[in-house]
Amino acid sequence: MNRRRIILVGGVMALMITLVYPGLLSAAEKGIFKGIDRFYGDTDGKRMFMEGTNLEYFQGKTHLRFGQAEIRETDAGSREIIFQGAVYLTHEELKVTGDWFTYNTQDESGTFTGEVVLERDETRNEQGEVEKEALKLICGSLFLQTAEKAFVATEDPEIYHADFEGSGQTISYRDDEDKLTISGGFRLLTDEDELVGEEICFDLRQKTFDAWRGELPLEMYFEFEEKDKADGEKTEQ
């Protein structure tokens, strides 16, 4: 019994140690698992697995909830965690859900797959002014850099913003510049207009955009309001 307890405690300690980048790190940079019901794997730590009903993972400002996970060592020597089963990630104003999330603990980046939904809450400054507007993204694959809050979405990505809805082959975003790009052929819808082209870039901070053609010129469709019937009758008189 004592030997089994020593092995279990040693395994948990090894798990926490191998999840961090070699060197001296602050507590906020360490990866911590909670809610583990079963933990098993190779004694050398190259592949480990965990299961639980309330599994959670914390690393800095990143928090994940999931059904099970596999931890493995990459060829570069870093640790990679494969989260599975209704994965839910939060990082400040970002929320992401998906079926799978393959996460590199050293780079603090990874890829969501399955039915992926990313939502960004609206943020305001101390004066109550909007700093960043709300966003919603749906796709089949999402590469996410959690610390930078940057992403690249593929596999039929769609973006929803208060001013527009867009789709394309790839949708990328950089939080430091608050710039969103739809490339590889895009379709953009507003309340009244539709724009089709090769690439479009939004500066969400400045509320501006720039669109480019591909092999074919840009196409724009306008929607005109019909005159009231009463106005038409007056004109005829």
N, C-alpha and C positions, 0 to 999 in steps of 0.2 A: 504493500500500500504506500509506504513512504517513498519507495523507488519510483512508483508510478506518479506520485505527486511531484517529485523532483523533475522527472522527465517533462511533465505537463508545464510546470512553471518555467523550466528552461526553454521549452518550445515557444511559449508566449514571449519571453524576453528576447529570444532570437528573432521572432517575428517582428517585434518593434525595432530591434537594432538593424535588421537587414532591409527594412523599408525606408530607411533614411539614407541620404547621400553621405558617403564617407567623410569624416571630419567632424568638427564641433558645430552642432546646430542648436538653435533655440528650441524650446518646447513647442512653439507654434509651427515649426517646420517639420515636426515628426508626424508620421502616420500612425494613428491609433484606431484599433478596431474595438467595438463594444457589442455585447449581446450575442456572443458566440456560444452555440449549443454543442457543436462538434467541430474539432480541429484536427486534421490529420495530413500526412504527406511524407516526403522523403526526409531522412534525418540530416542530409546535407543542406536542406533548405532551398533546393533548386525548384521544387514544386510542392506547394502546400494548398490545402483546400479547407474551406470552412462552410458551415451551415448554421442556420439559426432562424428563429421566428421574428426577431427584432434586431437584425444586423445593422450596424452603423459604422461609418468610417469618417474620421476627422483628419484633415491636414490643413493647417493654417485656417483660412476663411472658407475652405471647401468642406462641405458636409454631404455625405451620401447615405441613402437607405437602399437596401437591396435584399434579395432572397438568399443568394449564395455567392461565393467568390473563389477564384483560383489565383494563387500568387506564384509567379515563376520568375526565374532569373533570365535576363536577355543576354545575347552574345556580347553586348557592351558592358555587362556587369551590373546594370541597373535593375530595379525591380519593376515588374509589370503586374498589375492586378486586373483580372477579368471579372467585372461585376456582372451578375446575371439576375433575372427575375424582377421585373417592374422596378428598374433602377431609377432613383430620384435624386438629382443633384441640386444643391443650392450653393451659390457663391455671391454674396452681397445681393444685388438686385436681380441676378440671373437665376432662373429655374429651368432645369432640363429633365425630361423623362425619356426613357428608351428601354428596349429589351435587353441590350448588352452595352457595356461600356468598358473598353480596353484602355487602361490608364497607366501612364509612366510616372512613377512617383518622383523621379529626379527632375524630369522636364515639367511636371505638373500640367501634362497635356494628354489627350486621349481621343478615342473615336467612339461615338455613340452609333449604334445600328439598330435596325428594326423600325418600329413606328416612333420616330423621334419628334418631340415637340420642345421647342425652346421659347421661353417667355422672359421678356425683360420688363420689370416694373418701371413706371415713371418715377423719376427722381427730381427733387426740388432742393434749392439752396436754402439758407437760413432766412432769406427774405420771402420765401414762398414761391419763387420764380422757378419755372420748369427748366431743369438742366438737361435732362435726357428724356425723350418721349418713349412711351411704351411700344414694344415690338412683340410680334409673335411669328415664329418660324416653324414650318412643318417640312420634314424631309425624311429620306431613308437612311442617310449617312451624314454624320456631323463630326468634323474634327474640331475639338475645343481646346483652347489654351486658357486654363482657368485663371491663372494669375493675371494675364493680360486682358482677359475677357474678350478674346478675339475668336472668330470661328470661320470655318469654310464648310458650307452645306452643299451636298450633291444628292443624286437620286431623286429627281422630281421635287426640288425645293420650291416652297412658296413662302412669301413674306407678307405680313399684314402690318400696316402702319396707319395712323389716323388719317393721313393724306393720300395714301395709295395702297394698292395691292400689286404684287409682282411675282413673276415666275421666270425661270431660266434653267440653263444647264448647271450653273454654279452661282451661289450667293455667298459672298464673303463680307466680313465686318471687322473693323479695327476700332476698339473702344477708345484708344488714346487720341484718335482723330475724329471719332464719331462719324466714320465714313462707311457707307454700305455700297457694295458693287454687285450688280447682276450681270453675268457674262455668259458667253456661249450661245447667244440668242436669247432675247428677253421679250416678255410681254408685260406691259404695265397698264393698269386700270386705275382711273380716278373716278370721281362721281359722274363726270360727263364725257371724259375723253379716254382714248386707248392709243398707246404708243407701242410700236413693234420695231425692234432693231437688233444689233449685235451685242452692244454693251452699254450700260448706264451706271453712272456713279452718283450717289447722293452724299452731299455734305449735310448731315442731319443737324449739325450745330448751326450752320448758316442758313439752312432751309433752301438749298440750291441743288441743282442737278446738271449733269452733262451727259449727253447720249451720243453714241457713234454708230455709224452704219457698218455693215459687213460687206459681203459681195453685192447685196442689194441695198438700195437707199432705205432710209427710215420711212416708216409708214405711220401716219397719225389719222385717227378717226375722230371726228367731232360729232357731238350729239346736239342738234338744234331743237329748241323748244317750239312746239306748235302754237300758233296764235289762237287766242280764244275764239270760239265760234261767234260770240257776240261781236267781237272786233271785226270779224270777217263780214258779218252781215251789215255792219255800219259802213264798211268800205264799199260794198256793193251798192248801197243806197246813195 
